[in-house]
Amino acid sequence: VIQWLPFATGYAINLGTLIDSLSVMMLLVVTFISLLVHIYSLGYMKGEERFGIYYAYLSLFTFSMLGLVLSSNLFQIYIFWELVGVSSYLLIGFYFQKPAAVAASKKAFIVTRFADLGFLIGILILSNEAGTLDFQQLITAFTTPGAAPLVHAQTTQFLGASVLAWGLGLIFVGGAGKSAMFPLHIWLPDAMEGPTPVSALIHAATMVTAGIYMIARSNTLFSMAHLTQTVITVVGLATALLAASIAIKQNDIKKVLAYSTVSQLGYMFLAVGSGAYIAAIFHMVTHAFFKALLFLGSGSVIHGMHHEQDMRRMGALRKLMPVTAITFIIGWLAIAGVPPFAGFWSKDEILLFAYDKSPVLYVLGLVAAVLTAYYMTRQVIMVFFGEARWHDAHEEHGAHGTGGDGDQQEAGQREHEREGSGLADPLHVDAAGPGRRERDDGDADDRLTGEHEDAHPPRHRPIDEQHHRGGDEEDAVRDRVENLADRGSLVVPPGDPAVDPVGRTEDREQHAGREWPVRAEQQVHEHRHAEEPDERDEVGNGAPPAVPGGFDDGHGSSG
């Protein structure tokens, strides 16, 4: 422990590390999940221009979380608590070009700031009563029979509750904000706008468990405040049931996992409210691993489906993605509580403690567990089993790039379908890495309108992970085209789906009124070999040239 900010004799803010069984368990979770996400991101974020910045944000978050779990006093933990919030804001809003991502990052930041205000006030109340910010000294001051801080904190009342109950209750408010408890849960589902690896690291395994860790760290104090424990139990159970019921109706593959995370966090708060602190940490650890597995598996599915996230447009993917299907199913069995997988043992322990406290808690907790098994089974069936609800564009419309009038007719047909169905055109030039252009899908329902919602499934065949190989020359060309598009060097005609390398409506609107482009391959060639390339096609009579065929997605020929 190092004395950092001395204020008066015997009163100072220190910096130190606290290593015990709880902090070691958290270190295991944070470092191992972070390692997996860092490795996964190497492929997922391949081709991203802000690749280095992404890893800087990811490293900042990991540093902040490690500092949080190793802090020896409340003030130090508050510093890293806020750093975790800042890094979360940066990662959620990583695709800042997307309005939905910007809105999601602001929502997460503002909601958690309100909760953190309660956390700060709770810290000030407890430190004022105990005369210290150190965890061990704080616990000693409030647990020594007849000690002045304990007597004063228990006998001083405000609005019918003791000062100790108020202080711990406000600590819980801060934890509820970070862990997305009702009614502060609204930021977590929208946080899925960030890259999928971010969802696996922050919103499944680490950041959202900070509230659980904080209460478990102060478990001796919370055991003395029965009113606060009752509030935690009710809020946790209500959150578990509410989020599970919402997840049942979600069709976005990541939104299902997001509400599932909220529900499982409610389960953990049910545990700490029931006094089952060890069971809560046990479930936190098991959940971190199987939920990270599910999020990374969903990222593989989204990439294979050319950035489609609507489960109604998937199906039978186990045939094309057997490895992803097997790993996803393992995560499903764990979260559904099927023995002998880890989720069964942790949920069983929580329900046992809930039954000891009240049979009603046990029954409602069991209902939440059944709902979890139901919506996760629904997700697995919709994604990996049943009939394929996507069409093979090559079989129905011929291979891309057949040239001339056929390409123009295909482009016109795609434009007609997009206008009729309200769907954004799929990526025609696939990204080198799936994180390159995660679509601004929002809720899947927003992309489906009226009677056409089932009429036009995705036009790209899902990538066969057994035969797809990266690193070939087409990947390099796609990388180059994407980079030119981002810098504005690759001009895009207004609303042309066949050559739009970005596949987003807002990008087409930005280029409205520009001249029609030359072939993408020609632009790449010009940028490589000309000192001052002419980035626009010279069309003397104003008529557009032949629409280029685009690039092969790995299953057809290129023009």
Secondary structure as UniProt FT lines:
FT   STRAND          2..8
FT   TURN            9..10
FT   STRAND          11..15
FT   HELIX           21..44
FT   TURN            45..47
FT   TURN            49..50
FT   HELIX           51..70
FT   HELIX           74..92
FT   TURN            96..97
FT   HELIX           99..130
FT   HELIX           135..143
FT   TURN            145..146
FT   HELIX           148..155
FT   STRAND          157..158
FT   TURN            159..160
FT   STRAND          161..162
FT   HELIX           163..178
FT   TURN            179..180
FT   TURN            182..183
FT   TURN            185..186
FT   HELIX           187..190
FT   HELIX           191..193
FT   HELIX           196..200
FT   HELIX           201..205
FT   HELIX           207..209
FT   HELIX           210..217
FT   HELIX           219..222
FT   TURN            223..224
FT   HELIX           226..247
FT   TURN            248..249
FT   HELIX           253..273
FT   TURN            274..275
FT   HELIX           277..304
FT   TURN            305..307
FT   HELIX           311..313
FT   TURN            317..320
FT   HELIX           322..335
FT   TURN            336..337
FT   TURN            339..340
FT   HELIX           342..357
FT   HELIX           359..384
FT   HELIX           393..397
FT   TURN            400..401
FT   HELIX           404..421
FT   HELIX           434..437
FT   HELIX           444..447
FT   HELIX           450..452
FT   TURN            453..455
FT   TURN            465..467
FT   HELIX           473..487
FT   TURN            494..495
FT   TURN            497..499
FT   HELIX           505..510
FT   TURN            511..513
FT   HELIX           520..529
FT   TURN            540..541
//
